[in-house]
Amino acid sequence: MAMPRKLKNLNLFNDGNSYLGVAKSVTLPNLARKMEAYRGGGMNGPVKADLGFSDDGIQFEWKTGGIDLISLRQFGSVNASGVALRFSGPYQQDDTGEISNVEVVVRGRHETIEMGDAQPGEDTEHSMTTTCSYYKLTVDGEEIIEIDLLNFVEKINGVDMLEQQRTAMGI
């Protein structure tokens, strides 16, 4: 019987700045698709048509201990891919000891920065939600998913899912 790979630690980088000891937690983006039910003549039930990514977009949520001046200075970025974040985490399988390096790279801009409670003698943290125009998941050096919403790129397990559509549109 095998044991699952579990996250053992993490680091976060914001525009190349290491948050080692500062990053408290991250919520990796949900990947969701927009689906529309279609039922035509001769169909005994609906089949959902894939219409691309969900209207909720791609969001990366993260928390830091204390005040985070780097993200505060980035707030209001006019560039939809102006902030680069990189999550790196070792996932270990406890029955074998094998470690997989999981890396998630996103680019976007901060949608919200929650300053949290300010109370003397108590822990403080900032919570950020970064809405992303770019997402890439790599496991042990193998690119699993790459999504570039601004450049109409969607690669899943090495397959360019939008190549034929780009060709048909002349781009």
N, C-alpha and C positions, 0 to 999 in steps of 0.2 A: 504494500500500500504506500502511496506517495503522499508527501506533505505539500501544501500549497506554498508558493513563493510569497513571502511577507515582507513589507517594507521595514527595513531595520534602521534607516536614518535618511536624512535628506539635506540637500543644500539648494539654495535658490540664488540666482544671479540676476541682477537688474542692470541692464546696459553694461554688462561685464563686471559689475561690482558684486563681490561675494557677500552673501548674507549669512555666512557661517556664524552660528551663535545668535543671530538676529531673527532669522525666519522661524516662526513658531509652527506654522502649518500651511499647507496648500490644499486646495480642492481642485484637482485636475479637471479640465473641461469635459462636460458631457458632450458626446457626439450624437446629434439627433438629426433626423431627416424629416422633411415636410412630406406627408403622404396624403393623397386624396383618393377616397373610395370611388371606384367606377364600376358600374354594373350596366352592361348592355344587353341587348336581346340575345337569348340563348345562353345567358349566364345564370346559374342557379344561386349566385351570391356575388357580393362585391369583391373586387381585387384592388388593392391599393396601388396607385401609380406613384412613383417616386418623382417628386418635383424639386429635388435638391435639398439643401440644408434647411433646417428648421428656422422659423422666423425669430427664435430666441438667440440665434447666433452661437458663437463660441465664446465662453466666458471662463476666465481663470481667476479664482478667488484665493487670496493669501493673506496671512497675518504676520506682522512683525512685532517684536517686543519693543516697547518704548516709542519714541518719536522717529519717524522715517523721513528725513529731509529730502532724500533722493526722489521718492515717489511724489512728495508734495511739490517739488520743483517741476515735476513732469505733468502735473495736473493741468488740464486744458490744452494738451498737445493738439495741434491742428492736423497733424499727420495721422491718418488712420492706422498706420503701422509704426508710429513714432517711438514706441517703447518696446524694447526687446527683453524678454524674460526667459530664463532657462532653469528648469527643474532637473535635478540629478539625484537619483535615489537607488541605493542598492537593495534589491529584493532577494532574500535568501530562502532557499528551500531547506527546512530544518532536518529532513531525513538524510540529505546528501551533503549539506553544507555549501552547495553550489550557489554562487551569487550571480545574479543578472543585473547589469547596469541599465536602468530605465532612464531615458532622457526625454523631456518634453520641452520643445522650444516654441514660444509664441511671440507674436508681434501684435501690438494693438495700442490702445490708450486707456487710461484709467477712467472708468465710468463713475465709480464712487470711491471715496476714501472716508471711512468711518474713524473718527478720532478716538472713540471709546471713552470710558469713564476716566476722569482725572481725580484721584483721591490720594492724599498724602499717605505714604507707607504701604500702598497697594500696587499690584501689578498694573502696568499700562500696556496697551497694544493698539496698533492701527490695523484696520481691516480694509483691504483693497479688493475691488472688483475691476478686472481689466477685460474689456471687450476686445476680442481678437479678430484680426483680419488674416492671420497666418497661424498654422498649427503644424507641428511635426513631432511624431512619436518614433523614437528609435530605441530598440532593445538589443543590447549586446552588439552595437555597431550596425545592426540591420534596420534599415528604414522600413517601418511598418505602415505608417500613414503620413501623408503630407497633403495639407489643404492650404491653398493660397487663394482666398476669395477674391482679391483684387485682380489677380492675374489669371483667373479661371483655370486653376490647376487643382486636380484631385487625384492623388496617387494612392492606391490601396495595394499593399503587398507587391509593389513594383509595377503594377498595372496602371497606366494613365487612363482614368475613367472618362476624361473629357476630351481626349485627343481627337476623336472623330467629330465631336461637336465644334471644336475650334477650327478644324479643317473645313467643315461645312459652312462656318461663318466667315471664313477667309482670314482668320487670325492665327 
